[in-house]
Amino acid sequence: MKKIRENLFATRFKSARLLNGFSLQDLADVLKEQGHSLTKQSLHRYEKGEVEPDSEITGWLSDALNVRPDFLPVLPMLKLVQ
């Protein structure tokens, strides 16, 4: 069996961003207006599941995307496939 890591945070983050009609740059701009400094490149890495944000940044993102913080889980999910 092979383990494939599915990052639920990345999937939900991208969904919330698209539902808000934001590009990655749009979201970076909204965050900057709220006093938070996250680059488009950092957001891209979160969306691709390359890195996961800490709880503080998850809070910033949930505020900017108008979703509850628990919508953006931090723990990854594992899926077993043969």
N, CA, C and O atoms as a GROMACS GRO file, in nm:
protein
  328
    1MET      N    1   0.083  -0.118   0.000
    1MET     CA    2   0.000   0.000   0.000
    1MET      C    3   0.087   0.124   0.000
    1MET      O    4   0.193   0.129   0.063
    2LYS      N    5   0.041   0.223  -0.071
    2LYS     CA    6   0.115   0.347  -0.082
    2LYS      C    7   0.035   0.457  -0.012
    2LYS      O    8  -0.086   0.468  -0.030
    3LYS      N    9   0.104   0.538   0.067
    3LYS     CA   10   0.038   0.648   0.136
    3LYS      C   11   0.046   0.773   0.049
    3LYS      O   12   0.152   0.810   0.000
    4ILE      N   13  -0.066   0.834   0.032
    4ILE     CA   14  -0.071   0.961  -0.040
    4ILE      C   15  -0.126   1.065   0.056
    4ILE      O   16  -0.233   1.048   0.114
    5ARG      N   17  -0.051   1.170   0.072
    5ARG     CA   18  -0.092   1.274   0.166
    5ARG      C   19  -0.187   1.369   0.095
    5ARG      O   20  -0.153   1.431  -0.006
    6GLU      N   21  -0.304   1.380   0.148
    6GLU     CA   22  -0.400   1.476   0.098
    6GLU      C   23  -0.409   1.588   0.202
    6GLU      O   24  -0.436   1.562   0.319
    7ASN      N   25  -0.388   1.707   0.159
    7ASN     CA   26  -0.389   1.819   0.250
    7ASN      C   27  -0.525   1.886   0.246
    7ASN      O   28  -0.556   1.960   0.153
    8LEU      N   29  -0.605   1.860   0.347
    8LEU     CA   30  -0.739   1.916   0.354
    8LEU      C   31  -0.734   2.068   0.365
    8LEU      O   32  -0.818   2.138   0.308
    9PHE      N   33  -0.634   2.120   0.438
    9PHE     CA   34  -0.620   2.266   0.447
    9PHE      C   35  -0.606   2.326   0.309
    9PHE      O   36  -0.678   2.421   0.275
   10ALA      N   37  -0.516   2.273   0.228
   10ALA     CA   38  -0.489   2.329   0.095
   10ALA      C   39  -0.615   2.328   0.009
   10ALA      O   40  -0.645   2.425  -0.060
   11THR      N   41  -0.688   2.218   0.013
   11THR     CA   42  -0.810   2.206  -0.067
   11THR      C   43  -0.915   2.308  -0.024
   11THR      O   44  -0.974   2.376  -0.107
   12ARG      N   45  -0.937   2.318   0.106
   12ARG     CA   46  -1.038   2.411   0.155
   12ARG      C   47  -0.995   2.556   0.139
   12ARG      O   48  -1.078   2.644   0.111
   13PHE      N   49  -0.866   2.582   0.155
   13PHE     CA   50  -0.814   2.717   0.137
   13PHE      C   51  -0.840   2.763  -0.006
   13PHE      O   52  -0.891   2.873  -0.027
   14LYS      N   53  -0.806   2.681  -0.102
   14LYS     CA   54  -0.827   2.718  -0.242
   14LYS      C   55  -0.976   2.736  -0.271
   14LYS      O   56  -1.015   2.831  -0.340
   15SER      N   57  -1.060   2.648  -0.220
   15SER     CA   58  -1.204   2.660  -0.241
   15SER      C   59  -1.258   2.791  -0.186
   15SER      O   60  -1.335   2.860  -0.253
   16ALA      N   61  -1.218   2.825  -0.064
   16ALA     CA   62  -1.264   2.950  -0.003
   16ALA      C   63  -1.215   3.071  -0.082
   16ALA      O   64  -1.288   3.168  -0.099
   17ARG      N   65  -1.092   3.065  -0.128
   17ARG     CA   66  -1.038   3.177  -0.207
   17ARG      C   67  -1.117   3.195  -0.336
   17ARG      O   68  -1.154   3.307  -0.371
   18LEU      N   69  -1.141   3.085  -0.406
   18LEU     CA   70  -1.214   3.094  -0.532
   18LEU      C   71  -1.359   3.137  -0.511
   18LEU      O   72  -1.413   3.214  -0.591
   19LEU      N   73  -1.424   3.088  -0.404
   19LEU     CA   74  -1.561   3.129  -0.375
   19LEU      C   75  -1.572   3.278  -0.347
   19LEU      O   76  -1.676   3.340  -0.372
   20ASN      N   77  -1.464   3.337  -0.296
   20ASN     CA   78  -1.462   3.481  -0.272
   20ASN      C   79  -1.422   3.559  -0.396
   20ASN      O   80  -1.424   3.682  -0.396
   21GLY      N   81  -1.386   3.488  -0.502
   21GLY     CA   82  -1.347   3.554  -0.627
   21GLY      C   83  -1.210   3.619  -0.622
   21GLY      O   84  -1.182   3.711  -0.698
   22PHE      N   85  -1.124   3.570  -0.531
   22PHE     CA   86  -0.990   3.628  -0.514
   22PHE      C   87  -0.886   3.552  -0.595
   22PHE      O   88  -0.887   3.429  -0.599
   23SER      N   89  -0.797   3.626  -0.657
   23SER     CA   90  -0.672   3.567  -0.704
   23SER      C   91  -0.580   3.561  -0.582
   23SER      O   92  -0.613   3.617  -0.478
   24LEU      N   93  -0.467   3.495  -0.596
   24LEU     CA   94  -0.373   3.494  -0.484
   24LEU      C   95  -0.326   3.635  -0.452
   24LEU      O   96  -0.309   3.670  -0.335
   25GLN      N   97  -0.305   3.717  -0.556
   25GLN     CA   98  -0.262   3.855  -0.533
   25GLN      C   99  -0.372   3.935  -0.465
   25GLN      O  100  -0.345   4.016  -0.376
   26ASP      N  101  -0.497   3.913  -0.507
   26ASP     CA  102  -0.610   3.982  -0.440
   26ASP      C  103  -0.611   3.951  -0.292
   26ASP      O  104  -0.627   4.042  -0.209
   27LEU      N  105  -0.595   3.824  -0.257
   27LEU     CA  106  -0.596   3.785  -0.117
   27LEU      C  107  -0.478   3.847  -0.042
   27LEU      O  108  -0.494   3.894   0.070
   28ALA      N  109  -0.361   3.847  -0.104
   28ALA     CA  110  -0.244   3.911  -0.041
   28ALA      C  111  -0.272   4.059  -0.015
   28ALA      O  112  -0.232   4.113   0.088
   29ASP      N  113  -0.340   4.124  -0.110
   29ASP     CA  114  -0.373   4.266  -0.094
   29ASP      C  115  -0.473   4.287   0.020
   29ASP      O  116  -0.459   4.382   0.098
   30VAL      N  117  -0.574   4.200   0.031
   30VAL     CA  118  -0.672   4.211   0.139
   30VAL      C  119  -0.602   4.193   0.274
   30VAL      O  120  -0.627   4.268   0.368
   31LEU      N  121  -0.515   4.094   0.282
   31LEU     CA  122  -0.441   4.071   0.406
   31LEU      C  123  -0.355   4.192   0.443
   31LEU      O  124  -0.346   4.230   0.560
   32LYS      N  125  -0.292   4.252   0.342
   32LYS     CA  126  -0.210   4.370   0.367
   32LYS      C  127  -0.294   4.485   0.420
   32LYS      O  128  -0.252   4.557   0.511
   33GLU      N  129  -0.415   4.503   0.363
   33GLU     CA  130  -0.506   4.607   0.411
   33GLU      C  131  -0.547   4.583   0.556
   33GLU      O  132  -0.575   4.677   0.630
   34GLN      N  133  -0.550   4.455   0.597
   34GLN     CA  134  -0.586   4.420   0.734
   34GLN      C  135  -0.465   4.426   0.828
   34GLN      O  136  -0.476   4.397   0.947
   35GLY      N  137  -0.349   4.462   0.773
   35GLY     CA  138  -0.230   4.477   0.855
   35GLY      C  139  -0.143   4.353   0.866
   35GLY      O  140  -0.057   4.345   0.954
   36HIS      N  141  -0.166   4.255   0.778
   36HIS     CA  142  -0.090   4.131   0.780
   36HIS      C  143  -0.004   4.122   0.654
   36HIS      O  144  -0.048   4.157   0.544
   37SER      N  145   0.116   4.075   0.670
   37SER     CA  146   0.208   4.067   0.557
   37SER      C  147   0.230   3.923   0.514
   37SER      O  148   0.310   3.850   0.572
   38LEU      N  149   0.157   3.883   0.410
   38LEU     CA  150   0.177   3.752   0.347
   38LEU      C  151   0.189   3.774   0.198
   38LEU      O  152   0.107   3.845   0.138
   39THR      N  153   0.289   3.716   0.138
   39THR     CA  154   0.309   3.734  -0.006
   39THR      C  155   0.224   3.637  -0.086
   39THR      O  156   0.175   3.536  -0.035
   40LYS      N  157   0.209   3.670  -0.212
   40LYS     CA  158   0.139   3.582  -0.304
   40LYS      C  159   0.209   3.446  -0.310
   40LYS      O  160   0.143   3.343  -0.319
   41GLN      N  161   0.341   3.447  -0.303
   41GLN     CA  162   0.418   3.324  -0.307
   41GLN      C  163   0.391   3.237  -0.184
   41GLN      O  164   0.380   3.115  -0.195
   42SER      N  165   0.380   3.299  -0.067
   42SER     CA  166   0.347   3.223   0.055
   42SER      C  167   0.209   3.161   0.044
   42SER      O  168   0.190   3.045   0.079
   43LEU      N  169   0.113   3.238  -0.004
   43LEU     CA  170  -0.023   3.187  -0.021
   43LEU      C  171  -0.025   3.070  -0.120
   43LEU      O  172  -0.097   2.972  -0.100
   44HIS      N  173   0.053   3.082  -0.224
   44HIS     CA  174   0.062   2.974  -0.324
   44HIS      C  175   0.114   2.846  -0.260
   44HIS      O  176   0.064   2.737  -0.289
   45ARG      N  177   0.214   2.859  -0.174
   45ARG     CA  178   0.271   2.741  -0.108
   45ARG      C  179   0.169   2.677  -0.013
   45ARG      O  180   0.165   2.555   0.000
   46TYR      N  181   0.087   2.757   0.054
   46TYR     CA  182  -0.020   2.702   0.138
   46TYR      C  183  -0.121   2.628   0.052
   46TYR      O  184  -0.165   2.518   0.086
   47GLU      N  185  -0.157   2.689  -0.060
   47GLU     CA  186  -0.258   2.631  -0.148
   47GLU      C  187  -0.212   2.500  -0.212
   47GLU      O  188  -0.293   2.412  -0.238
   48LYS      N  189  -0.084   2.489  -0.238
   48LYS     CA  190  -0.029   2.367  -0.298
   48LYS      C  191   0.004   2.261  -0.193
   48LYS      O  192   0.043   2.149  -0.228
   49GLY      N  193  -0.011   2.295  -0.066
   49GLY     CA  194   0.017   2.199   0.040
   49GLY      C  195   0.165   2.179   0.067
   49GLY      O  196   0.204   2.082   0.132
   50GLU      N  197   0.248   2.271   0.018
   50GLU     CA  198   0.392   2.261   0.041
   50GLU      C  199   0.428   2.294   0.185
   50GLU      O  200   0.520   2.235   0.242
   51VAL      N  201   0.355   2.387   0.244
   51VAL     CA  202   0.372   2.424   0.384
   51VAL      C  203   0.233   2.448   0.443
   51VAL      O  204   0.137   2.470   0.370
   52GLU      N  205   0.224   2.443   0.574
   52GLU     CA  206   0.098   2.470   0.642
   52GLU      C  207   0.117   2.588   0.736
   52GLU      O  208   0.218   2.596   0.806
   53PRO      N  209   0.021   2.678   0.739
   53PRO     CA  210   0.034   2.794   0.826
   53PRO      C  211   0.010   2.757   0.972
   53PRO      O  212  -0.053   2.656   1.003
   54ASP      N  213   0.063   2.841   1.061
   54ASP     CA  214   0.035   2.820   1.202
   54ASP      C  215  -0.105   2.872   1.234
   54ASP      O  216  -0.174   2.925   1.146
   55SER      N  217  -0.147   2.856   1.357
   55SER     CA  218  -0.285   2.892   1.393
   55SER      C  219  -0.311   3.042   1.380
   55SER      O  220  -0.423   3.082   1.348
   56GLU      N  221  -0.211   3.125   1.403
   56GLU     CA  222  -0.230   3.270   1.389
   56GLU      C  223  -0.260   3.306   1.244
   56GLU      O  224  -0.354   3.380   1.216
   57ILE      N  225  -0.180   3.253   1.152
   57ILE     CA  226  -0.201   3.282   1.010
   57ILE      C  227  -0.331   3.221   0.960
   57ILE      O  228  -0.399   3.280   0.877
   58THR      N  229  -0.366   3.103   1.011
   58THR     CA  230  -0.494   3.043   0.976
   58THR      C  231  -0.609   3.136   1.015
   58THR      O  232  -0.707   3.148   0.941
   59GLY      N  233  -0.597   3.200   1.129
   59GLY     CA  234  -0.697   3.298   1.172
   59GLY      C  235  -0.706   3.416   1.077
   59GLY      O  236  -0.815   3.461   1.043
   60TRP      N  237  -0.590   3.467   1.035
   60TRP     CA  238  -0.588   3.579   0.939
   60TRP      C  239  -0.659   3.540   0.809
   60TRP      O  240  -0.739   3.615   0.754
   61LEU      N  241  -0.626   3.419   0.763
   61LEU     CA  242  -0.683   3.372   0.636
   61LEU      C  243  -0.833   3.353   0.648
   61LEU      O  244  -0.908   3.391   0.558
   62SER      N  245  -0.878   3.294   0.757
   62SER     CA  246  -1.022   3.271   0.774
   62SER      C  247  -1.097   3.404   0.782
   62SER      O  248  -1.208   3.415   0.730
   63ASP      N  249  -1.039   3.504   0.847
   63ASP     CA  250  -1.102   3.637   0.852
   63ASP      C  251  -1.111   3.698   0.712
   63ASP      O  252  -1.217   3.748   0.672
   64ALA      N  253  -1.002   3.692   0.638
   64ALA     CA  254  -0.999   3.752   0.504
   64ALA      C  255  -1.094   3.680   0.407
   64ALA      O  256  -1.148   3.741   0.316
   65LEU      N  257  -1.112   3.550   0.429
   65LEU     CA  258  -1.196   3.471   0.339
   65LEU      C  259  -1.339   3.453   0.391
   65LEU      O  260  -1.421   3.386   0.328
   66ASN      N  261  -1.368   3.514   0.505
   66ASN     CA  262  -1.503   3.508   0.564
   66ASN      C  263  -1.550   3.365   0.588
   66ASN      O  264  -1.663   3.329   0.558
   67VAL      N  265  -1.460   3.285   0.644
   67VAL     CA  266  -1.496   3.148   0.683
   67VAL      C  267  -1.458   3.129   0.830
   67VAL      O  268  -1.374   3.200   0.884
   68ARG      N  269  -1.521   3.031   0.893
   68ARG     CA  270  -1.487   2.999   1.032
   68ARG      C  271  -1.346   2.940   1.035
   68ARG      O  272  -1.307   2.870   0.942
   69PRO      N  273  -1.268   2.968   1.140
   69PRO     CA  274  -1.133   2.912   1.148
   69PRO      C  275  -1.129   2.760   1.139
   69PRO      O  276  -1.032   2.704   1.086
   70ASP      N  277  -1.232   2.692   1.189
   70ASP     CA  278  -1.229   2.545   1.182
   70ASP      C  279  -1.257   2.492   1.041
   70ASP      O  280  -1.245   2.372   1.017
   71PHE      N  281  -1.294   2.581   0.948
   71PHE     CA  282  -1.309   2.540   0.808
   71PHE      C  283  -1.172   2.510   0.746
   71PHE      O  284  -1.160   2.431   0.653
   72LEU      N  285  -1.069   2.576   0.799
   72LEU     CA  286  -0.933   2.559   0.748
   72LEU      C  287  -0.850   2.476   0.848
   72LEU      O  288  -0.772   2.532   0.925
   73PRO      N  289  -0.867   2.344   0.846
   73PRO     CA  290  -0.795   2.261   0.942
   73PRO      C  291  -0.645   2.260   0.913
   73PRO      O  292  -0.602   2.272   0.798
   74VAL      N  293  -0.570   2.245   1.017
   74VAL     CA  294  -0.424   2.247   1.003
   74VAL      C  295  -0.367   2.106   0.985
   74VAL      O  296  -0.263   2.090   0.921
   75LEU      N  297  -0.433   2.006   1.039
   75LEU     CA  298  -0.380   1.870   1.032
   75LEU      C  299  -0.407   1.806   0.897
   75LEU      O  300  -0.518   1.816   0.845
   76PRO      N  301  -0.308   1.741   0.838
   76PRO     CA  302  -0.327   1.676   0.709
   76PRO      C  303  -0.404   1.544   0.724
   76PRO      O  304  -0.410   1.485   0.832
   77MET      N  305  -0.462   1.503   0.615
   77MET     CA  306  -0.529   1.374   0.611
   77MET      C  307  -0.443   1.277   0.531
   77MET      O  308  -0.374   1.318   0.438
   78LEU      N  309  -0.447   1.150   0.566
   78LEU     CA  310  -0.376   1.048   0.492
   78LEU      C  311  -0.477   0.959   0.423
   78LEU      O  312  -0.582   0.926   0.478
   79LYS      N  313  -0.444   0.922   0.303
   79LYS     CA  314  -0.530   0.832   0.228
   79LYS      C  315  -0.444   0.713   0.185
   79LYS      O  316  -0.336   0.731   0.129
   80LEU      N  317  -0.493   0.595   0.211
   80LEU     CA  318  -0.420   0.474   0.171
   80LEU      C  319  -0.476   0.424   0.039
   80LEU      O  320  -0.597   0.407   0.023
   81VAL      N  321  -0.387   0.400  -0.056
   81VAL     CA  322  -0.427   0.345  -0.184
   81VAL      C  323  -0.339   0.227  -0.219
   81VAL      O  324  -0.225   0.217  -0.173
   82GLN      N  325  -0.392   0.139  -0.298
   82GLN     CA  326  -0.313   0.022  -0.337
   82GLN      C  327  -0.251   0.044  -0.473
   82GLN      O  328  -0.181  -0.044  -0.523
   0.00000   0.00000   0.00000
